[in-house]
Amino acid sequence: MAKVEIKFVDGMTFIGKGESNHWVVMDGAETVGGSDAGTRPMELVLIALGGCTGMDVVSILRKKRVKFDKFEMKISGERAEEHPKVYTKVNIEYIIYGRDIREKDVEQAIELSQTKYCSVSAILKKSGAEVNYTYKIIQPETEAIKNE
């Protein structure tokens, strides 16, 4: 069973930590009584998604012995107009930098993350969000290979 601890600080500022014992600061905008001193909770959901799927993809690429120079993701989410303003659509762009990276390896790693391993993605999908992804392989001093 996972456990976290959340503490109220002031205004709309909270701190929280899990079993890893690392504190995270959360806060709201000044318009809702916050002091804009931390990450919004719904931003943390997208950050958690990136960490979850990113760790999967890196792990799978390493098992396939795929060498890459850099790996990034850009994630955006659209939220419902009415409360609770859940994510209704999430887009993930995986960007892998390196030479001689095969599209097939990247596609398989992403597909396994999205269909089998990433629990944050599974939670979003179960809540009704549409989760889409694209990827780019960027080779040094060459054109990018795009799958969009």
Buried (B, 14 or more C-beta within 10 A) or exposed (E): EEEEEEEEBEBBBBBBBEEEEEEBEBBBEEEEEBBBBBEBEBEBBBBBBBBBBBEBBBBBBEEEEBEBEEBEBEBEBEBEEEEEEBBBBBBBBBBBBBEEBEEEBBEBBBEBBBEEBBEBBBBBBEEEBEBEBBBBBBBEEEEEBEEE
